[in-house]
Each structure stands twice: as C-alpha cells, then as structure tokens.
C-alpha cells in the first residue's frame, strides 16, 4: 500500500509518518504536499495513491478546494482540529475523520478499516466501485425547483414532477398535473442532481420520474417504447437497445 500526505504543518507530517511506520512498516509514503495548488498538480500528474491522509485546512485554502478541482479516486482519512467539516468530508470516499491530536490507536483503526474494505474489492480498479457506492449513498439530491414566472417565483417539489423535456435547446419541467415550466438546467446537469432511484434518462430529450410512466411496450430492433402521462400531456420515448437493460434494472429496483 502507498500513501500520500496532504498537510501544511511540518510537525504534523513528521508525526503522521512516524505513526504510519509504527502501524505498518510496509506502507510506502510517497511524500507530503502542503497546499491546494500543489496537491491538485500532483494528483493530476500521478497515479492515484492507495490512501490519502489529508488535513482539512491548508496554507492556501481547504481540502475541499482540491476535491472541487480534481476527482479523487483514492480513499481518504481526514485529519483536522475541527469537527464541523465531517458531513462534507463523508461526501467523498472517506475512511475516517480524525481530530487532532491524532492517536496511534485511532489512525491504526482507520487503516485497518481500509484494509478490511479493500479485501472485498481486490478486483476493482482503484476501489472505483466502492467510491461510487459510498458517494451515491451520501449524496444529497435535489428536493425542489424554484420556478420563475414573470415577477412571480414559487417551488415545485420533486413529488409533483412528471418528467423533464428538452425542446429547441430549452428544458421544461412537466408537473404531474400537466403544467409546463422552463428550468435553467441541461438534461446532463439534471442527471447529476436528481435521485437516480426515482428519475431515469430515457433518451436525448427526456428524463422521466418513475410515477409518470403509463405504459411500456417492446419496439423493433430490441428497443422499448415508453409512454409518459402527466395531466393531459402525453409523451412517447424510444429507449435504444443499448440502454434497455439499464432501464429494466432501474425499473425493477
């Protein structure tokens, strides 16, 4: 196992290295980085380490600036003097969140946790499967949309949405009652912020909520025809053959 340390306090780096070597002499310490800029550059030009031990507060920002500029595919042990960042930390592949001063016992437990997890994912590339599982379970999805109609603004809750429809470079939210409102999101962005247990991207034009599906029929060339109904608005969508199995898996959850 190799390890990267992101920490701007030299004494803390020395202590972390000392503890790691006492816990497991076979862990290779790749080095230490002290800033957001340095960390982003290193992570962008080197293979992902097996583990990152990362302080939250750095010389030029905090570790979440790193996460916003680089998609980290490594498990992370966060170390900090503050406890208010714990929820944010666990939105990424966090193994543990340790408060300073870090004890040998707590760090050892965190490393043991990683080793136990990795045994079940030895065939996965850089723990990517587990990264997705953890991030998906912790991710907060959109619960409502703010709609603007002239000078008036109001909310539409997720439970009141039928589907989203793209027409002529404009995306519309179609309510269960059949109302049609413009939203300032692309379908690609909506895919990222909507709960995938409830919504599915049928094709280039439509993201549907499961409750709006009226009928599913087989279609030529192993495709599916999905009929949606929201109020008086009916829309048909063809699911391509390569997305049929993904749709079926989603529909049967």
N, C-alpha and C positions, 0 to 999 in steps of 0.2 A: 504494500500500500504506500502511495506517496501523498504528501501533504503540502499545501500552500498556506502560509500565514499572512493575513492582511491585518496589520496592526501598526499604529503610528507611535507607540510608546516603546522605545528600545528595551527597557527593563521588562516590560510585559512580554516582548518577543523572546527574550532570554529565558524567562520563567516558563513560557509555553513550550519552548524547545526542550528544556530540561525535563518537564513533566512528561512530555510525549516519549522521550527516550527512556525514562524510567518505566513508563507503562508498557511500551513495546519498542525495543531497540531496532526491530526490523522495519519500522516506519521510516521512510525516506523523506526528509524535509527538503522540499525543492527550493525554498527561500522565503523571504518575507517582503511584503510591499506595504508602503505607508500612506498611500494616497489613492483617491478615486481615479485620477488620471492614470497613474502608474498601473493600477490594478486592471483597468479596462484595456490598456495597451497590452499587458501581459496575457490576459485571458483571451484576447483577440488573436494572439500570435503563437499560442502554445496549446498543446492538447489539454483537455480538462483534467485536473488532478482528481485523485480518488476521494480526497476530502479537502475542504477549506475550513480553516479556523479563522473567523472574521470578527473583528471589533466593529461595533455599530458606528461609533464616532471616529472619523478620520481627520487628517490635517486639513483637507480641502472640502469637506462635506461629510456625508454619512454613507454607510454601505448601500443604502437603497438607491443612491445615485449610480452606483456600479450596476445594480440589478436593472435599473431603467435603461442603461446603455449597453448591456450585454446579457444575453440569455445564458444563465449559468446552468450547466448540466451536471454539476457536482453536488453531492450532499454537503451541507454547511453546518458547522457548530458555531453559533453566535456567542460572543463574549462581550459583555458590556457592564458598565456601572449602573445602568438604568433599566428599569423593568417595563417602561411604558411602550417599548417597541416590540414586545413579544408577539402580539397578534400580527403585526405587519411581517415579522420575521417568518412566521409559520405559513405565510402565503407562498413561500418558495420551499425548496427541498431542505427543510431544516431538521436536523437530527436532534438538536438540543439548543437550549437558550440558557447560558450560564452567566450568573452575576459575578462580577469581580469582588474580592479576590477569588480566583478560581481554585478550588481544592483539587488535589490529585484524585480523590475518590469520585468527584463529580465528572471530571474530564474522562476518567477511566470508564465510568458507566456509559458516557456518551459514545466513546469509541467502541465499546462492547456492543452497544445498540446497533451501530452501523455495521459491524461485522456480522451480527445475527441477521440483519435485514439482507445484507449482500449475499448471504448463502442461498437465499431463495431466488436470487436474480442473477446468478452467475452467468447465465447465457444471454443476458440482455446487454446491449451496448451502452456502457456508461450509466447504468441504472435508469435509462430513459423511461422505461415502462413505469418504474416506481415514482419517478419525478412527476409524470403525468397523473398517476393515481392520486398522489398527495396533493398536488396543486389543484386538481379538479375538485377534490373533496373539500378544500378550504376556500375555494374561490367564491366571492360574493357576486351573484348575478343581478342584473337589473330587475327591480321590482315594480317600476312605474316609468312612464314617459311624460315629460312636460310638453304639452301641445300649445302652439300659438295660433290663435285665430283672430286676425286683426289686432285689436288692442287687448283682447281677452286671452288669458292663459289658464290652463287647467290640466289636471293629471288624468292619465288613463292607466289603470292598474293592469298588471300582467294578466290577471284572470279574466279581464274584459277584452283581450285581444284575440282576433280570429286568425289573421295572418298578415304578413308583410309582402307588398307587391312592388316591384320595380317597373316603372313605365317611363320611357323617354327621359332617362337619366334622373328621374325623381323617384324617391321611395315613399310609399304610402303605408300607413298603419290602418288596417281594416279591423274595426271593432266587431265583436260578436253580434252587435245589433245592426251591422252593415254600414256604419259611418266610416268615412274615408278621410284621413288626415295626413298631411305631409310631415315627415320626420327628417331631421338633419343627420341621418346616418346612412352609410352604404350598407348593402347586404353583408359585405365582408366584415364590417365593424359589428353589425348586429349579431353575426355568428359568434363573435368573441364575447359579447356582453349578455347574451341570452342563455338561460339554463338549457343545456343540450338534452336534458331528460324530458323537457316539455316542447322544445322547438326543434325543427329539422329543416335544413336547406334542401328543398326538393329539386331545384334547378337554378338557372341563372336569374330567374325572375321572382322566385317565391321562397319565403321561409314561412312554414306553417306551424301553428300551435296544434297539438295533437287533437284538441277538442273540436277543431274546425273541420276535421276530415269526415266527409259524408260517405264516401264510397271509394273502394279500391278495386280496380279491375286489371286483369292481365292485358298486355298490349303487345303488338307484333314485335319480333326481334328480342324477346325475353325482357321487355320493358314493363313498367307499370303505369297505369293511368290513375291519378289521384283526383277526386272531385272534392272541392272545398266549398263550404257554405257558411257565410257569415251574414245574418239578416237576410236581405234579398240579393246579396251579391254572391254569385256562384263563379268559381274559377276552376278550370281544369289544368292539371300539370302532368307532364310526362317525365317519369324518372328513368334516366338512362340505365342501360343494362349493368354498367359497372358500379352503379350506386344502389341497385336493388337490394343486395344482401345487407348493405349498411342500413338501408331503410327498414328492412324486416327486423334486424337486430334492435334498432331503436324502437320500433312499434311494439315489440314483444317484451320490453323491459317492464 
